[in-house]
Amino acid sequence: MSVHKRSNNGTYYVAYRDGNGRQHTRSFGKGRDGKREAEKFDEQVKAHKVIEVPLEPAPPTSGKKIFLDELSQMYINAKKAEGKSIRRLKELAVILERHIIPAFAQRPVEQIRFDEIISLVGKVYAKRSPVTRGRYLAYLKTVFQFGVDNELIEKNPLRRWKKPKERPRDTRLTVTDLNKIKAAAEPHLAWAIEVAWNLGVRTGPSELLALKWSDVDWENQTVTVYATKTKTRRIIPISDEFLARLREVKEAAQSPFIVEYQGRPVKQISRAMRTACRRAGITYPVVLYDVRHLFATTLLREGGDLSAVSNLMGHSSIQMTANNYYHLLGDEKRRTIAKLPRLEQDAR
C-alpha cells in the first residue's frame, strides 16, 4: 500500500490489497490535488487493514499465489535480519516501489515474464548507464532467487539473465594531479583525500566516512577498517608522518568521526570533489574512488607485494587484485619481459 506517480502522464494512484489478498490499483488526478486525494485514500485503506510481514517468512500454503510486493518485503526483512547493508536495501526498495511493483501489481510473481522485466527496466531507466540498469536487474534476480530458494515461487524469471561484464574504469589520476586537487579542495575534502591515500579505503560511507577515532590504535600505529561490503575487518599500518597528522587533526575534532564537517559526520563528498577538480584545472573525469585505485597501482608500481596490497585493499583474493589492477601496469610487463635471457645467436 502506497501512493505512486505514473511517469508517462503524471497521474497519482494507490496500489493496495483487499481482504482476500487480491491486488488493486485506484487512480486519481494530477498535481497537488491528485496527490492529496491519493494520500487520503491510502490513509483510509491503512486505517482498516495493516499487513504485517513476518521477519522470517514461511513458505506459502499450497495453492497460494504470492505477489511481488510481498516477496520483496520478505526479502528485505530477511536481509535486514542477516545484517546486510541498509544502503543497498534502501536502493532496492526505491527501485521496486517506484516502477517495478506498480507495473506488475495485479499479477502473481509466477505470471511475470522475462521479456516484460527487461523491457520495463530498459524503458524506465533509459537515461541510466548500462551498468546501472544491469545492477538493478541483478537486484531483481536476487529477489526472485530468494523466492525460489525459500519455496515461495517455483521459478526465477531472470534465471537465465547474466549481468554484463563492466568495462574497467579508465583511471587517469596521477599523484601530481591528486596533489593539485587536494590543494584546491575544501578542508574537509583535503583531509578525506589524505586519509583515503594513506589507508587505501573504499571512499564512500561504507569505509572512509565511517571511520572513527576509536578505530586508531595509537600505540601500534594501525587503523582498523571494517568493510561492510564483505563483513570483514582489516588492520592498516600507518607511517610516523600520518600518525602525527592524525594526532594533529584529533586535537581539533568535534565528533567521533575521523572525517567530519563542522562537527558533523560527512554523508557524501562527491560535489566537493567535482568543485575541487574544476578549481584545480583537471579536465578528465575524476571521482574520489580513484584515490583508492591510485593507492593500489602506485604500491604495485613501486614493487609492493601483490599479496600485501590485496590484503590492504580488503579484497577477497589475490586474483581479484591482479584482475583489477595489473592491467593498468604496462611498464611492469616491459620490465618483466626485459629480464628474459637472450638466446645465443647461431654462428653462420
C-alpha positions as CSV (number, residue, x, y, z in Angstrom):
1,M,0.0,0.0,0.0
2,S,1.5,3.3,-1.1
3,V,1.0,6.3,-3.3
4,H,2.7,6.2,-6.7
5,K,3.0,8.6,-9.6
6,R,2.9,7.4,-13.2
7,S,5.9,8.6,-15.2
8,N,4.1,8.7,-18.5
9,N,1.2,11.0,-17.6
10,G,1.9,12.3,-14.1
11,T,-1.3,10.9,-12.5
12,Y,-1.2,9.5,-9.0
13,Y,-2.6,6.1,-7.9
14,V,-2.6,3.8,-4.9
15,A,-1.7,0.1,-5.1
16,Y,-3.4,-1.9,-2.3
17,R,-4.6,-5.4,-1.4
18,D,-8.1,-6.2,-0.4
19,G,-9.3,-8.6,2.4
20,N,-8.9,-11.6,0.1
21,G,-5.4,-10.8,-0.7
22,R,-6.1,-9.6,-4.3
23,Q,-4.1,-6.6,-5.6
24,H,-5.9,-3.5,-6.8
25,T,-5.0,0.0,-8.0
26,R,-7.1,3.1,-7.9
27,S,-6.2,6.1,-10.0
28,F,-6.5,9.8,-9.1
29,G,-5.7,13.1,-10.8
30,K,-2.6,15.0,-11.4
31,G,-0.8,17.7,-9.5
32,R,-1.2,18.7,-5.8
33,D,-5.0,17.8,-5.7
34,G,-4.4,14.4,-7.2
35,K,-1.6,13.6,-4.8
36,R,-3.7,14.8,-1.8
37,E,-6.7,12.6,-2.8
38,A,-4.4,9.6,-3.3
39,E,-2.8,10.1,0.1
40,K,-6.2,10.4,1.8
41,F,-7.4,7.2,0.2
42,D,-4.1,5.5,1.1
43,E,-4.6,6.5,4.8
44,Q,-8.2,5.2,4.7
45,V,-7.0,1.8,3.4
46,K,-4.3,1.6,6.0
47,A,-6.7,2.5,8.8
48,H,-8.8,-0.5,8.1
49,K,-6.2,-3.0,7.2
50,V,-2.5,-3.3,8.1
51,I,-0.4,-6.1,6.6
52,E,2.3,-7.4,8.9
53,V,5.1,-9.3,7.1
54,P,6.9,-11.9,9.3
55,L,10.7,-11.3,9.8
56,E,11.4,-14.9,8.7
57,P,8.7,-15.7,6.1
58,A,7.4,-19.2,5.9
59,P,6.6,-20.8,2.6
60,P,3.0,-20.1,1.4
61,T,0.3,-22.6,1.9
62,S,-0.5,-24.9,-1.1
63,G,-2.1,-23.0,-3.9
64,K,-1.5,-19.5,-2.5
65,K,-0.2,-17.1,-5.1
66,I,2.4,-14.6,-4.0
67,F,2.7,-11.0,-5.3
68,L,5.9,-9.1,-6.0
69,D,5.3,-6.6,-3.1
70,E,5.0,-9.5,-0.7
71,L,8.1,-11.3,-2.0
72,S,10.1,-8.0,-2.0
73,Q,9.2,-7.2,1.6
74,M,10.0,-10.8,2.7
75,Y,13.5,-10.5,1.1
76,I,14.2,-7.1,2.6
77,N,13.2,-8.2,6.1
78,A,15.3,-11.4,5.8
79,K,18.3,-9.5,4.7
80,K,17.9,-6.9,7.5
81,A,17.9,-9.7,9.9
82,E,21.2,-11.0,8.4
83,G,22.8,-7.6,8.8
84,K,23.1,-6.7,5.1
85,S,23.9,-3.2,4.0
86,I,20.9,-0.9,4.7
87,R,22.0,1.5,2.0
88,R,21.7,-1.2,-0.7
89,L,18.4,-2.4,0.7
90,K,17.0,1.1,0.6
91,E,18.1,1.5,-3.1
92,L,16.4,-1.8,-3.9
93,A,13.2,-0.7,-2.1
94,V,13.1,2.6,-4.1
95,I,13.6,0.8,-7.4
96,L,10.8,-1.7,-6.6
97,E,8.3,0.8,-5.2
98,R,8.6,3.5,-7.9
99,H,8.4,1.4,-11.0
100,I,8.6,-2.4,-10.8
101,I,5.9,-3.2,-8.3
102,P,3.3,-0.9,-9.8
103,A,3.8,-2.4,-13.3
104,F,3.2,-5.9,-12.0
105,A,0.9,-5.1,-9.1
106,Q,-2.2,-7.1,-10.3
107,R,-0.4,-10.3,-11.2
108,P,1.3,-13.0,-9.1
109,V,5.0,-13.4,-9.5
110,E,4.6,-16.7,-11.3
111,Q,3.0,-14.8,-14.2
112,I,5.8,-12.2,-14.7
113,R,7.8,-12.9,-17.8
114,F,11.5,-12.3,-18.5
115,D,10.9,-10.1,-21.6
116,E,8.5,-7.8,-19.7
117,I,11.1,-7.1,-17.0
118,I,13.8,-6.4,-19.5
119,S,11.5,-4.1,-21.5
120,L,10.3,-2.2,-18.4
121,V,13.8,-1.6,-16.9
122,G,15.1,-0.5,-20.4
123,K,12.2,1.9,-20.8
124,V,12.1,3.4,-17.3
125,Y,15.8,3.7,-16.9
126,A,16.7,4.5,-20.5
127,K,18.8,7.5,-19.4
128,R,20.8,5.5,-16.9
129,S,24.0,3.7,-17.9
130,P,24.0,0.0,-19.0
131,V,26.0,-0.6,-15.8
132,T,23.3,0.9,-13.6
133,R,20.5,-1.0,-15.4
134,G,22.5,-4.2,-15.0
135,R,22.8,-3.5,-11.3
136,Y,19.0,-3.0,-11.0
137,L,18.3,-6.3,-12.8
138,A,20.8,-8.1,-10.6
139,Y,18.9,-6.9,-7.6
140,L,15.7,-8.2,-9.0
141,K,17.2,-11.5,-9.9
142,T,18.4,-11.9,-6.3
143,V,14.9,-11.2,-5.0
144,F,13.3,-13.8,-7.4
145,Q,16.0,-16.3,-6.5
146,F,15.3,-15.7,-2.8
147,G,11.7,-16.7,-3.5
148,V,12.8,-19.9,-5.3
149,D,15.3,-20.9,-2.6
150,N,12.6,-20.5,0.1
151,E,9.9,-22.3,-2.0
152,L,7.8,-19.2,-2.2
153,I,7.8,-19.3,-6.0
154,E,8.6,-22.1,-8.5
155,K,10.8,-20.3,-10.9
156,N,13.0,-17.2,-11.3
157,P,12.0,-15.3,-14.4
158,L,15.5,-13.8,-14.6
159,R,17.3,-17.1,-14.0
160,R,19.0,-17.1,-17.5
161,W,19.9,-13.4,-17.4
162,K,23.5,-12.7,-16.8
163,K,24.9,-9.4,-15.6
164,P,27.1,-8.0,-18.4
165,K,30.8,-7.5,-17.5
166,E,31.6,-3.9,-16.6
167,R,34.3,-2.2,-18.6
168,P,37.2,-1.3,-16.4
169,R,37.2,2.3,-15.4
170,D,39.8,4.4,-17.3
171,T,41.6,5.8,-14.2
172,R,43.9,8.7,-15.4
173,L,44.5,10.2,-12.0
174,T,48.2,10.7,-11.1
175,V,49.9,11.6,-7.8
176,T,50.7,15.0,-9.2
177,D,47.1,15.8,-10.1
178,L,45.9,14.4,-6.8
179,N,48.1,16.9,-5.0
180,K,46.6,19.7,-7.2
181,I,43.1,18.6,-6.3
182,K,44.0,18.4,-2.6
183,A,45.4,21.9,-2.7
184,A,42.2,23.2,-4.3
185,A,39.8,21.3,-2.0
186,E,37.8,22.5,1.0
187,P,39.5,21.5,4.3
188,H,37.2,18.5,5.0
189,L,37.7,17.1,1.5
190,A,41.5,17.7,1.6
191,W,41.6,15.7,4.8
192,A,39.4,13.0,3.4
193,I,41.8,12.7,0.4
194,E,44.7,12.4,2.8
195,V,43.0,9.7,4.8
196,A,42.0,7.7,1.7
197,W,45.5,8.0,0.3
198,N,47.2,6.6,3.4
199,L,44.7,3.8,4.1
200,G,43.5,2.8,0.6
201,V,39.9,2.5,1.9
202,R,36.7,2.5,-0.1
203,T,35.9,6.1,-0.3
204,G,32.1,6.1,0.5
205,P,30.0,5.8,3.6
206,S,30.9,2.1,4.0
207,E,34.6,2.7,5.0
208,L,36.1,6.2,4.7
209,L,33.2,8.2,6.0
210,A,32.5,5.5,8.7
211,L,36.0,5.7,10.2
212,K,36.1,6.7,13.9
213,W,38.9,7.8,16.2
214,S,38.3,4.7,18.2
215,D,39.5,2.7,15.1
216,V,43.0,4.2,15.6
217,D,45.5,2.1,17.6
218,W,47.9,4.9,18.6
219,E,50.4,2.6,20.3
220,N,50.7,0.1,17.5
221,Q,50.3,2.7,14.7
222,T,47.5,1.0,12.9
223,V,43.9,1.8,11.8
224,T,41.2,-0.9,11.9
225,V,38.9,-0.7,8.9
226,Y,35.5,-2.6,8.9
227,A,34.3,-3.4,5.4
228,T,30.5,-3.6,5.4
229,K,30.7,-5.0,1.8
230,T,32.5,-8.2,2.9
231,K,31.7,-8.1,6.7
232,T,35.4,-8.3,7.5
233,R,38.0,-6.2,9.4
234,R,41.5,-5.4,8.2
235,I,44.3,-3.7,10.0
236,I,46.2,-1.0,8.1
237,P,49.7,0.0,9.3
238,I,50.4,3.8,9.2
239,S,53.6,5.8,8.8
240,D,55.0,8.1,11.5
241,E,54.1,11.1,9.4
242,F,50.4,10.1,9.0
243,L,50.2,9.2,12.7
244,A,51.4,12.7,13.5
245,R,48.7,14.1,11.2
246,L,46.1,12.0,12.9
247,R,47.1,13.4,16.3
248,E,47.0,16.9,14.9
249,V,43.5,16.6,13.5
250,K,42.3,14.7,16.5
251,E,43.1,17.7,18.7
252,A,40.5,19.9,16.8
253,A,37.9,17.1,16.2
254,Q,34.4,17.8,17.3
255,S,32.9,14.4,16.6
256,P,33.8,10.7,16.9
257,F,34.3,10.5,13.1
258,I,37.8,10.9,11.6
259,V,36.3,12.8,8.6
260,E,33.8,15.5,9.6
261,Y,32.4,18.8,8.5
262,Q,31.7,21.5,11.1
263,G,31.4,18.8,13.8
264,R,29.1,16.5,11.9
265,P,29.8,13.3,10.1
266,V,30.0,13.6,6.3
267,K,27.3,11.7,4.3
268,Q,28.5,12.4,0.8
269,I,31.5,14.2,-0.7
270,S,31.1,13.9,-4.5
271,R,30.0,17.5,-5.0
272,A,33.0,18.9,-3.1
273,M,35.2,16.6,-5.2
274,R,33.8,17.9,-8.5
275,T,34.3,21.5,-7.3
276,A,37.9,20.8,-6.3
277,C,38.7,19.2,-9.7
278,R,37.3,22.2,-11.5
279,R,39.4,24.6,-9.4
280,A,42.5,22.5,-10.0
281,G,42.0,22.6,-13.7
282,I,41.6,18.8,-14.1
283,T,39.8,18.3,-17.4
284,Y,39.3,14.5,-17.3
285,P,36.7,12.7,-15.1
286,V,37.8,12.1,-11.5
287,V,35.9,10.6,-8.6
288,L,37.2,10.2,-5.0
289,Y,37.2,6.4,-5.5
290,D,40.1,6.9,-8.0
291,V,42.3,7.6,-5.0
292,R,41.8,4.0,-3.9
293,H,42.8,2.8,-7.4
294,L,45.9,5.1,-7.4
295,F,46.8,3.8,-4.0
296,A,46.9,0.2,-5.3
297,T,48.6,0.9,-8.6
298,T,51.3,3.1,-7.0
299,L,52.1,0.4,-4.5
300,L,52.4,-2.2,-7.2
301,R,54.5,0.1,-9.4
302,E,56.9,0.6,-6.6
303,G,57.4,-3.1,-6.1
304,G,54.8,-3.7,-3.4
305,D,54.0,-7.4,-2.8
306,L,50.8,-8.3,-4.6
307,S,49.5,-10.3,-1.6
308,A,50.2,-7.4,0.8
309,V,48.4,-5.0,-1.5
310,S,45.5,-7.3,-1.8
311,N,45.2,-7.5,2.0
312,L,45.5,-3.7,2.4
313,M,42.7,-3.3,-0.1
314,G,40.4,-5.8,1.6
315,H,40.0,-7.9,-1.5
316,S,38.7,-11.4,-1.1
317,S,41.5,-12.9,-3.1
318,I,44.9,-12.1,-4.7
319,Q,43.4,-12.9,-8.1
320,M,40.8,-10.2,-7.7
321,T,43.6,-7.6,-7.1
322,A,45.6,-8.9,-10.1
323,N,42.5,-8.8,-12.3
324,N,41.5,-5.3,-11.2
325,Y,44.9,-3.6,-11.2
326,Y,47.7,-5.4,-13.1
327,H,46.2,-4.5,-16.5
328,L,47.0,-0.9,-15.7
329,L,50.7,-1.5,-15.2
330,G,52.0,-1.6,-18.7
331,D,55.6,-0.8,-17.6
332,E,55.6,-3.8,-15.3
333,K,55.2,-6.1,-18.4
334,R,58.0,-4.3,-20.2
335,R,60.4,-4.6,-17.1
336,T,59.4,-8.2,-16.7
337,I,60.0,-9.2,-20.4
338,A,63.4,-7.4,-20.2
339,K,64.5,-9.9,-17.7
340,L,64.2,-12.8,-20.2
341,P,67.7,-14.1,-21.1
342,R,68.7,-13.8,-24.7
343,L,69.4,-16.9,-26.7
344,E,72.8,-17.2,-28.3
345,Q,72.9,-16.4,-32.0
346,D,73.8,-19.2,-34.3
347,A,77.2,-18.7,-35.9
348,R,76.9,-18.6,-39.7
